[in-house]
Amino acid sequence: MEEIKTFEAKYALRLDEATKAEASREKDILNRVKDLLNDEKYTWRTIDILAFKSGVTKGEALDLLRRDPNVVFGIGKSGQIAKLKYRGSDTL
């Protein structure tokens, strides 16, 4: 019984560390994507470009962007696109 408790304690610690690392990674990716969306040269950016320039898959970029209420999606000539409702100084 003691072996099980020891295993569970070690597993819980590792799970917590992995969860924190994943959350940090996702935050870093979202920051890179939002930096691209804040670029004044572009109102809209394709999901493909956002994913490529952020170093993630298109699916991963979409998953992160869908969680953000400040992101708006549309369809452009090049496929699915996104923009921020409010940019930099426009934020509420």
C-alpha angles and dihedrals in degrees: 000000000000090000090057093051091049091049092048092050092051092044093050091052093049092046090052091050092048092048092051091047092051092048090050091049092050091048091052092049093048090050091053091048093048091049087057092047091050091057105121092214091070132045094184129028128193117246088233092059093044091051095045095048091045093050097240138106121271090247093053092049091049092049092053095043093049090060092057114085090201092066122091123195131209143156121257136175089276097047133263115010137186139199138174119259088216125023130205104299092018093069118116 
